[in-house]
Amino acid sequence: MCSSDLFAQLKPFYAEAPTASPLQCTVCGLNLMLLLVENRLAEFHSELELLGEEERANEAIAFPIRLEQYLMVGSYNQVLEAKASMPNASFDFFMALLLDTVRDFIAECTEVAYTELSMSAAQTMMMLGSREELVSFIEEAHENWVVDGETLRFNPASTASKSSEVPSMRLMSEALGYATELERIV
């Protein structure tokens, strides 16, 4: 059973309870974190619509809201830095998953933007604590990156092929197909 299904089962109890549970906002915040980590943004925003201003002001709910805003504007560094301001330790599991996702986004952008980078700059960008963590990160998911002393080199062949491959004919064909279908509908 999915965690958000468990949260859905708790909702009627929270709605019928004469007084608010002290953990209600924490449970709701954890559900919001789950939705955020799983990139289920429509459900995330639906849940937010059901909350009042007082509940949104609670730090356990405000925290995932801030994270979602950071992600939407591409402020990945703020997402990484937010780990220090978690409302409580319950959020640690979801935050670790989100940090891994954000590091992967940063790595993808870095690989496209640079042909090489100093190890210290890469470590800072990824917000990793040590060079060993960076090397481990590279070994786990980025086999086309080459560590050459104090320089991190991205595979120029794969980077060049990515940028030079513009599937223009396929894109034009799809656009014409969409236009034709739209014309049939109208």
NORQUIRA-V878771 format. One record per residue. RES is the residue in one letter. PHI is phi in whole degrees, -180 to 180 (none if undefined). BURIAL is b if it has 9 or more other C-alpha atoms within 8 Angstrom, else e. D_FIRST is the distance of its C-alpha to the first C-alpha in whole Angstrom. Layout:
# NORQUIRA-V878771
RES/PHI/BURIAL/D_FIRST
RES/PHI/BURIAL/D_FIRST
This chain:
# NORQUIRA-V878771
M/none/e/0
C/-72/e/4
S/-61/e/7
S/-71/b/9
D/-67/e/7
L/-64/b/7
F/-65/b/11
A/-62/e/11
Q/-72/e/11
L/-78/e/14
K/-54/e/16
P/-62/e/18
F/-67/e/19
Y/-67/b/20
A/-69/e/22
E/-91/e/23
A/-67/e/24
P/-67/e/28
T/-127/e/28
A/-71/e/25
S/-74/e/23
P/-64/e/25
L/-97/e/21
Q/-58/b/20
C/-68/b/21
T/-66/b/20
V/-64/b/16
C/-64/b/17
G/-63/b/19
L/-66/b/16
N/-64/b/14
L/-63/b/17
M/-63/b/17
L/-59/b/14
L/-62/b/15
L/-68/b/18
V/-63/b/17
E/-84/e/15
N/59/e/18
R/-99/b/17
L/-70/e/20
A/-62/e/20
E/-67/e/17
F/-57/b/19
H/-72/e/22
S/-63/e/20
E/-63/b/19
L/-63/e/22
E/-63/e/24
L/-82/e/23
L/-94/e/24
G/-85/e/28
E/-61/e/30
E/-64/e/30
E/-68/b/26
R/-65/b/27
A/-76/e/30
N/-63/b/28
E/-60/e/27
A/-67/b/24
I/-98/b/23
A/-65/b/26
F/-61/b/25
P/-64/b/23
I/-64/e/25
R/-63/e/28
L/-60/b/26
E/-63/b/25
Q/-64/e/29
Y/-60/b/30
L/-65/b/27
M/-67/e/29
V/-94/e/32
G/80/e/32
S/-86/b/33
Y/-64/b/31
N/-62/e/33
Q/-66/e/32
V/-65/b/29
L/-64/b/30
E/-73/e/32
A/-66/b/29
K/-55/b/28
A/-72/e/31
S/-115/e/30
M/-63/b/26
P/-61/e/26
N/-161/e/25
A/-67/e/23
S/-61/e/20
F/-83/b/20
D/-59/b/21
F/-60/e/18
F/-68/b/18
M/-66/b/21
A/-63/e/22
L/-65/b/20
L/-67/b/21
L/-63/b/25
D/-63/e/24
T/-62/e/24
V/-65/b/27
R/-61/b/29
D/-66/e/28
F/-62/e/29
I/-63/b/32
A/-62/b/33
E/-62/e/33
C/-65/e/35
T/-63/e/37
E/-63/b/38
V/-81/e/39
A/-80/e/41
Y/-126/e/43
T/-94/b/45
E/-153/e/45
L/-154/b/44
S/-70/b/45
M/-61/b/43
S/-66/e/43
A/-67/e/42
A/-64/b/39
Q/-62/b/38
T/-66/e/39
M/-60/b/37
M/-83/b/34
M/54/e/34
L/-102/b/34
G/-74/e/36
S/-150/e/38
R/-64/b/40
E/-61/e/38
E/-63/b/34
L/-64/b/36
V/-62/e/37
S/-63/e/33
F/-60/b/32
I/-66/b/34
E/-65/e/34
E/-72/e/30
A/-131/e/30
H/-134/e/33
E/-69/e/35
N/-86/e/38
W/-92/b/39
V/-122/b/42
V/-90/e/43
D/-124/e/47
G/67/e/48
E/-97/e/47
T/-119/b/46
L/-107/b/43
R/-109/b/44
F/-95/b/41
N/-62/b/42
P/-64/e/45
A/-66/e/44
S/-72/e/41
T/-67/b/41
A/-66/e/44
S/-68/e/43
K/-65/e/40
S/-77/e/42
S/-85/e/45
E/-86/e/42
V/-106/e/42
P/-76/e/41
S/-64/e/43
M/-64/e/44
R/-65/e/41
L/-64/e/40
M/-64/e/43
S/-62/e/42
E/-65/e/39
A/-63/e/40
L/-66/e/43
G/-63/e/40
Y/-64/e/38
A/-63/e/42
T/-63/e/43
E/-64/e/39
L/-64/e/40
E/-65/e/43
R/-65/e/42
I/-68/e/40
V/-74/e/43
